[in-house]
């Protein structure tokens, strides 16, 4: 089943956009998914299609926001900073610092005169930095969960102590 969307171009003619033109190639999406999973993991076709649709929509969402910024600034080219601005503006700021670092390192590594060896070294540093940042975010999230558990535990202790104190006061009043 092939879905399509009708688009109006500048000449007011209709142009058909097929589903395969709206989404990233499923083979590329599947390859990226496989990199993130254990070697022997299997991915269902429906999962690949779902991620393909979500990732394509995400990219479109971010790009639309970046495009609006460029239009407002009367520029024709979206650059990396525009994409980062859009992500931050759309509340994806958790990822912006890592991506900003990645963009900087990528630009450094791809400067004219940079050797392949230097480029590979920069890529390794970048990958390590990205992993470290993700680990830090994960630890921060875990710490927050641990703090919530500790807070809940402390509240239970306070409630129990308060109840015991009330019972003790009630017992003292009954005694007199």
N, C-alpha and C positions, 0 to 999 in steps of 0.2 A: 504494500500500500504506500504510494508516494504522495506525500502532502506537498502543497505548494502555496506560495503567497504571491499575491499580485502587488507589484510595486509601481508607483508612478515615477517616471524619470522626468527630467527637465522639459522634455518635449510633450508632456502630458500623455505619453503613450504608456501602455501597460507592459510590464516586463515580468516574466514569470521567474520566480526564485524557487528552485527545487529544494527539498529537504536536505539533500546531500550538499547543497551549496550554502545552507544556513549553518550547518554543524561542522565541527572539526572532523577530520577523517577518523573513523572509528579505529583503524589500525594504529594510528598514533596515540589515541586515547588508551587503547588496550596496552600498548607498549609501556606507557607511563604508569598505568595501574600495576602492571606486572613488576615493575622496578620497586614498587612500594610494598610488595607482598613477598612472603616466603617463596622460594624457588618452586616448590611443588604445589603451590596454590592454584586453584582453578577459578576462573571468572565466568559466571553465567552471561549469556548473550544479553539478557535483559539488564544486567548490572552494567555492562559496557555501554549499552544504549542510554541508560539512565544517566550515567556519568557524562557521556558524550553530550547529552542535551543540557545537563546542568552546567558543565564547563563552558559550553558554547554560549549559553544564556548569561553566565557570569561575565565572560569576556565582552559580550555585547553591552551589558549593563555598565561596566566600567568604561568601555570605549565611548559609549554615548555621552557619559558625563564629561569625559576628557574632551570630546569633540565640541560640546557646548562651550566649554572654557575657551577652546581655540577660536570658535566662532565669535564669542564675545570680545576676544582680544584681537580679532581680525587676522588670525593666522590660519594657514592652510595645512600645516603639518602637526600632528600629534607627536610629542616626544615622551621620553621616559618620565620626566618630571610631571607632565600632564597626567599620565596614568597614575603615578603615585599620589598626586593631588586628588584625583577622582576617588581613589581607594580611601584616602583619609576622609574626604568629604562624605563618602557613603558609609562611614563607620567600619571600614576594614582596616583601621589604623594599627591593629595588632601586627599586621604583616608589613607595614610601610617601612619600618626601620631596617628590617632584614633585606627587603627589596631595594631600599636606597643604597645599602652597603653593596649588595649584589651588582646594582647598576654601576656604581662607582668603580668597583673592581673589574667589572666587565669592560668598561671604557678604558681603564688603565691597561688591561691585558690586550685589548685590540687596537691600541695606538699603533700608528705606522712606526716600524722599526722594532716592534716587540717580537722577539723570537718565539718559535713554537714551544721551546722548552720553558721560557718565561711564562708564556700563556698557560701551559699545563700546570705549572707551579701555582700561578695565580688562581686557576680553577680549583685546585686542591685546597688552597687556603680558603677560598670562597665557600666551597662545600663544607669544610670544617667549621667555618664561622656560622654558616646557615644552620648546621646541625646544632652547634652550641647555643645559638639563639632559640631554636625550637625547644631544646632541652630546658633552657632557662624559663621559657614560657610555660612549659609543662610543669616544672618544679613550682613555679609561682602559683599555678592553678591547684596543684596538690597541696601546697602550703595553705592556700585559702580554704580548701576543703578540710584540712586538718584543723585549722583555726575554727571553722564552723562547728566541727565535731567537739572540739575542746570547749567552745562557748556553750554549746548545748549541754554538755556534761556539767559544766560549772553552774548553769541555770538549774539543772536538776538537783544538784547538791544544795544550792541556795533554797530551792523550794522545799526540799526534804528537811533542812535545818529550820526553816520557817515553820513548817508543819509541826515538827518536834517541839519547838519553842511554844507554839500555840497550845499544844497538848499539855506541856509542862505547866503553863500558866493556868490552863483550865483545871488541871489537877490540883494546883495550889489553891485556886478559888474554891474548889469543892471541899478541900481539906479544912478551910477556915469557915 
